[in-house]
């Protein structure tokens, strides 16, 4: 399945209202700990100005400001209804002064070079038609020495776990997700996008080619997701 921006925007626009609830259920409540792990990797390095790219409903932006009161975040996404949902959550959390939202495309970020001390993107880069271009854009807007953290789904490589995961991904997840969201196509797309995403070693090389060095990778929950962290070259 080819990644078309209009198709992706339509899917996430339809899922916005129940997106967070569905994430909790379909990840067996693991998505909260995955995000927190990624946040800790970003906040270990210097800096207080961060970009949350493909922010969606601003889950990652909220996790960042809750972890460190000195942090300021710009949350950008290209789906208006996801940002609208995120704004409700920001207001509810009384974080309107520390999280600023922007509507924009991750392949052409509307910020000058070196605008942020670091950037993070969770479950978003696989939805972009050109992963390498997205990484180059993230490198462009991060200061030299700044950090990029990517949290993304992957296919576990364990001999005993991989068949179970693939059965869940291909057969169970589209049915449950489709039933709860009334949009089975969205969860068929989700499964397909995970299967097409590069293996960890390949994605690490893509980050290096885009301008990041000392790229690390941590598989979580048997490799269901991976966290990647790299430092912007000077």
RABELWO-V549238 format. One record per helix or strand of 2 or more residues. SS is the DSSP state (~ for helix, > for strand). FROM is the first residue (numbers start at 1). TO is the last residue. If there is no record, write none. Layout:
[[SS,FROM,TO] [SS,FROM,TO]]
This chain:
[[~,5,26] [~,31,43] [>,49,53] [~,59,67] [>,72,77] [~,80,92] [>,99,103] [>,116,122] [~,125,127] [~,131,141] [>,142,153] [~,161,181] [~,184,196] [~,200,210] [>,212,220] [~,221,223] [>,225,232]]
